[in-house]
């Protein structure tokens, strides 16, 4: 039953990876491996235990003024349920309500030359039991501030008409929705972000169109230790740009992990995750495969998080 599903999903991902992505760097979706709540609100609470991660990403190191971003996200489950802590001892919530509700929060800031984006997101998910699997429905609300400051830009020609020296900002509010299925071996979902397309004439049409995101993967439990996880994501951004990722992650002792990723925007990345007690540390290095590789030392990201349980490598 799962064979055709795996083959068709892998074929779709390989097709997307062969397509170049011409859109701007989207810091939110491209870090979905570490911050999944940013891409799909229905993921909130799917790990049962509380997770919080703070990330710093420096793109194109070695190029002065290259983009940089900071992200924080957290997710938790509310209700009467149990999970294993890092010492593999069973923790049980004292709340006398069913373990159906998941909550998520994200804060982010991105600096790209004269353009700065800052925002926040709140997510809600309701989880339904399906035998040995679960299906969750999610909603999110977000606020984004866009700032543009051209006062520090100096052109080659003093009277360059493209440099106006403008300094202004605007604020957008939007919403998202998603659905997410997960079991001990399979997981996947679809989300629609920016369901209210927004345009701003004064910004030369700047704004957000609707984004559609499809993600999924499988955990090969029968292969013994270390466990292997194959996953991917396809994103249709702003109704114009198609991009995707393919990830292969190996779990070591259930909570340490290493991963390799291939991206349609001409990049490869490697990740190393180490867990010490309730803390986890992840380092990501991304190598650009375009002509830019001659001028940059790559993209570096450091993620520091709080993780109170063990990821779902044994089932529920």
C-alpha positions in Angstrom: 0.0 0.0 0.0 2.8 2.4 0.9 5.0 1.5 -2.1 3.2 3.5 -4.8 2.8 6.4 -2.3 6.6 6.5 -1.7 7.4 6.2 -5.4 5.0 9.0 -6.5 6.1 11.3 -3.7 9.8 10.8 -4.5 9.1 11.3 -8.2 7.4 14.6 -7.4 10.2 15.8 -5.2 12.9 14.9 -7.8 10.9 16.8 -10.5 10.8 19.9 -8.3 14.4 19.7 -7.4 15.2 19.8 -11.1 13.4 23.1 -11.4 15.3 26.3 -10.5 13.7 28.7 -8.0 13.8 32.3 -9.0 12.0 33.8 -6.0 13.6 35.6 -3.1 15.1 33.7 -0.1 12.2 32.6 2.2 13.7 32.2 5.6 10.6 30.7 7.1 10.0 27.8 4.8 13.6 26.9 4.1 14.1 26.2 7.8 11.1 23.9 8.1 13.3 21.0 9.2 14.1 22.8 12.4 11.0 25.1 12.7 8.1 23.1 11.2 5.4 25.2 12.8 6.4 28.1 10.5 5.4 26.1 7.5 2.3 24.2 8.8 0.3 25.2 11.9 -1.2 21.7 12.2 2.3 20.4 13.3 1.9 22.2 16.6 2.0 19.7 19.4 2.6 16.7 17.2 5.7 15.8 19.3 3.5 15.7 22.4 6.3 17.2 24.6 7.4 20.8 24.6 10.0 22.0 22.0 11.6 25.5 21.7 14.3 26.5 19.3 16.3 29.7 18.7 18.2 30.0 15.4 20.7 32.4 13.9 21.4 32.1 10.1 24.1 33.9 8.2 23.7 33.6 4.5 26.7 33.8 2.0 29.4 34.3 4.7 32.3 36.3 3.4 30.2 38.8 1.4 29.9 42.1 3.3 26.3 42.9 4.2 25.0 39.5 3.3 21.5 38.5 4.6 21.1 37.3 8.1 18.1 36.1 10.1 17.0 35.1 13.6 14.1 32.7 14.3 12.4 31.5 17.5 9.7 28.9 17.6 8.0 26.8 20.2 5.4 24.1 20.2 3.6 22.2 23.0 0.7 19.8 23.6 -2.1 20.4 26.1 -3.9 17.5 27.8 -3.6 14.3 29.8 -0.9 12.2 28.1 2.5 10.7 28.7 5.8 10.9 26.9 9.4 9.8 27.5 11.9 12.4 28.8 15.6 12.3 27.7 16.3 9.8 30.6 13.6 7.5 29.0 11.4 7.9 32.1 7.7 8.3 31.5 6.3 11.8 32.2 2.6 12.3 32.6 0.6 15.5 32.3 -1.6 16.3 35.3 -4.3 18.1 33.2 -7.7 16.4 33.2 -8.5 17.1 29.6 -8.0 15.1 26.4 -4.7 15.5 24.7 -6.2 17.1 21.6 -4.8 20.6 21.6 -1.5 21.8 20.2 -0.2 25.4 20.4 2.7 27.0 18.5 4.5 30.4 18.6 7.1 31.8 16.2 9.1 35.1 16.1 11.4 36.0 13.3 13.5 38.8 11.8 15.4 38.9 8.5 17.8 41.6 7.3 18.6 41.7 3.6 20.4 45.0 2.7 18.0 47.9 2.9 15.1 45.5 3.5 14.1 44.2 7.0 11.2 41.9 7.8 10.1 41.2 11.3 7.1 39.2 12.4 5.3 36.8 14.6 2.9 33.8 14.3 0.5 32.1 16.6 -0.7 28.6 15.7 -3.5 26.3 17.0 -3.9 22.6 16.1 -6.6 20.1 17.0 -5.4 16.4 17.0 -7.7 13.5 16.2 -7.0 9.8 16.9 -7.0 7.4 14.0 -6.2 3.9 15.3 -2.3 4.0 15.5 -2.1 7.4 13.8 -3.3 10.9 14.2 -4.7 13.7 12.0 -4.5 17.3 13.1 -6.1 20.4 11.7 -4.4 23.8 12.2 -5.0 27.5 12.0 -2.5 30.4 12.4 -2.5 34.1 12.5 0.6 36.2 11.6 1.8 39.8 11.7 4.7 41.0 9.5 6.4 44.4 9.5 8.3 45.4 6.3 10.9 48.1 6.6 12.8 49.7 3.7 15.7 52.0 4.3 17.6 53.3 1.3 19.3 56.1 3.1 22.6 54.2 3.4 22.7 53.2 -0.3 25.1 55.1 -2.6 25.0 54.5 -6.3 27.8 54.8 -8.9 26.1 57.9 -10.3 25.0 60.8 -8.0 21.7 61.2 -9.6 20.7 57.5 -9.9 16.9 57.6 -10.3 16.5 54.1 -8.7 17.9 55.3 -5.4 15.3 57.6 -3.8 16.7 57.5 -0.2 13.3 56.5 1.0 12.8 55.2 4.6 9.3 53.7 5.3 7.5 50.7 6.7 4.2 48.9 6.6 2.4 46.3 8.6 0.5 43.2 7.3 -1.7 40.7 9.1 -2.5 37.4 7.5 -3.7 33.8 8.3 -2.8 30.3 7.4 -4.3 26.8 7.6 -3.1 23.3 7.4 -3.7 19.6 7.8 -1.1 17.0 9.1 -1.1 13.2 9.3 1.4 11.3 11.4 2.0 7.7 12.5 5.0 5.8 13.8 6.3 5.4 10.3 4.6 8.0 8.1 4.0 11.7 8.3 2.8 14.4 5.8 0.7 17.4 5.4 -0.4 20.3 3.3 -0.7 24.0 4.3 -1.8 27.2 2.8 -0.1 30.3 4.1 -1.0 34.0 3.4 -4.6 33.0 2.5 -5.3 36.8 2.1 -3.1 37.9 -0.8 -1.8 41.4 0.0 -0.4 43.9 -2.4 0.9 47.5 -1.8 1.1 49.8 -4.8 3.5 52.1 -3.1 6.0 49.3 -2.7 5.9 48.4 -6.4 3.6 45.5 -5.8 5.5 44.2 -2.8 3.6 41.9 -0.5 2.7 38.3 -0.2 0.6 36.1 -2.5 -0.8 32.8 -1.3 1.8 30.0 -0.6 0.9 26.3 -0.8 3.2 23.8 1.0 3.3 20.1 0.7 5.5 18.0 3.0 5.9 14.3 3.9 8.2 11.6 4.8 8.8 8.1 6.3 10.8 6.6 9.1 12.4 3.3 8.4 12.0 1.6 11.8 12.7 -1.9 10.6 16.3 -1.1 9.5 17.6 -1.2 13.1 19.8 1.4 14.6 20.5 4.0 13.6 17.0 4.9 12.4 16.7 6.5 9.0 14.2 9.2 8.0 13.5 10.3 4.4 11.4 13.4 4.0 10.8 16.3 1.6 8.9 19.5 0.9 7.4 21.1 -2.1 6.5 24.8 -2.1 4.5 26.9 -4.5 5.3 30.4 -3.4 3.3 33.5 -4.3 1.7 31.7 -7.2 4.9 32.0 -9.1 7.9 30.1 -7.7 8.2 26.3 -7.3 10.9 25.0 -5.0 11.6 22.0 -2.9 14.0 20.0 -0.6 14.8 16.4 -0.1 16.3 15.3 3.3 17.9 12.1 4.6 18.2 12.0 8.4 19.8 9.3 10.6 19.0 9.1 14.3 21.6 7.9 16.7 20.5 6.7 20.1 17.0 8.1 19.4 17.8 11.8 19.9 21.2 12.6 18.3 21.0 12.9 14.5 22.8 13.9 11.3 21.2 14.8 8.0 21.9 15.7 4.4 19.6 17.9 2.3 19.4 18.8 -1.4 17.6 22.0 -2.4 16.1 23.0 -5.7 17.7 26.5 -5.3 21.1 25.0 -6.2 22.3 24.2 -2.8 23.4 21.3 -0.6 23.3 21.3 3.2 24.6 19.2 6.1 23.1 19.2 9.6 24.4 17.8 12.9 22.1 17.6 16.0 23.3 16.8 19.5 21.1 16.5 22.5 22.4 16.9 26.1 19.6 16.5 28.6 16.8 18.8 27.7 19.0 21.0 25.5 19.7 20.3 21.8 22.3 22.0 19.6 22.1 21.8 15.8 24.6 23.2 13.3 23.8 23.6 9.6 26.1 24.3 6.7 24.7 25.1 3.3 26.9 25.2 0.2 25.7 27.2 -2.8 26.2 25.3 -6.1 25.7 28.3 -8.4 28.4 30.7 -9.6 28.1 32.4 -6.2 30.2 29.6 -4.7 33.4 31.5 -6.0 32.6 34.5 -3.7 31.2 33.0 -0.5 32.1 30.6 2.2 28.6 29.2 2.3 25.6 29.7 4.7 25.9 28.9 8.4 23.1 28.4 10.9 23.2 27.6 14.6 20.2 26.4 16.5 19.9 26.1 20.2 16.8 24.6 21.7 14.9 23.1 24.6 13.5 19.7 24.0 11.8 17.9 27.0 11.2 14.6 25.4 12.4 12.0 22.8 11.4 12.3 19.2 8.9 9.9 17.8 11.2 7.0 16.7 9.4 4.2 18.5 5.8 5.2 17.8 3.3 6.8 20.2 
